Amino acid sequence: MVWNNWAFCKTGPVEMIYKYVDGTVTVTVKLEKTTKRSTFVSVAADFQGAYRLGSNENKVACQSKFALEDQILAVAGASDAK
């Protein structure tokens, strides 16, 4: 999976000439027992991009597109309550 599918990093005018070099994500998974046979699962992802120009590097907070969170929930076997 490509970073661009997971997050959008909005940069200022100066950082637009910088090159994206790396990204990090911190994922928080929260499990809450709701009944004897079910558990509520929530996933949150905090993305940060690193942009570099020469020896200057800036870290930029990025917005999630929620694709990574959806993938984690799908692997965990989440189902929509209908």
N, C-alpha and C positions, 0 to 999 in steps of 0.2 A: 504494500500500500504506500502511496506517495503522500508526503506531508501536506501538499496542497489539497488533498481530498479530506484531510482531517481538520485543518485550521486555515484561517486567513489572517495574515500579519499586516496590519495597516501601519505604514511608515509615514513619517513626515517628509517634507520636500527634500531635506538634506539627506536623509537615509535612502532616498530613492536611487541614489547613485552607488550606494553600498551594495555589496554582494551578500546574498543569503549564504551562510556557511554551515549553520547547524541549528537544530531545534531540540528543545526538551519538552517533555510533558510529564506532569504529575497526575496520576489517576487515583481517585479516591472512590472506593467501593464500600457502600454502606448496606448492611443486612439488618432487617428488622423482622422478627418473628411476628406474624399477624394472627395466625391461628395455629392449631396443632399440626396442620398439614400444609401450611403455606408460609412463605417468607417474601417480604417486600424488598426488592433490590433496587438501589439507585447508584448511578455512576456519574461522577463529575471529573472533567479533565481540565487541567490548567496548562495552557501552552505558552511557550516563550521561544522566540526566534532570535538567533544571533546573526548580526549583519556586520561585515567587515569592509573597510576601505584602507588599504595599506596596513598600518599598525593600529588603527583605530577600530574598536569594536563596540557596537551598541546592542543592548538587549532590548527586545520589543515584546510587550505582552500581545498575544494573539487571540483571536476569537475562534472558538470552537465551531465547527460545522456539524457537530454531533454524530458524525459518521463513526468515529472511534468508539464512542460510548454505545452506539447501537450495535456495533460488532461485538463488543464485550458482552452486552446483554444477550445477544443471539447465541454466543458460545456457551453462556451460562444456562441456556435453555429457557429464557424468558418467553412468556406467552402473554398476549393481550387478553385482558379480562373482557369477555363479551356477554 
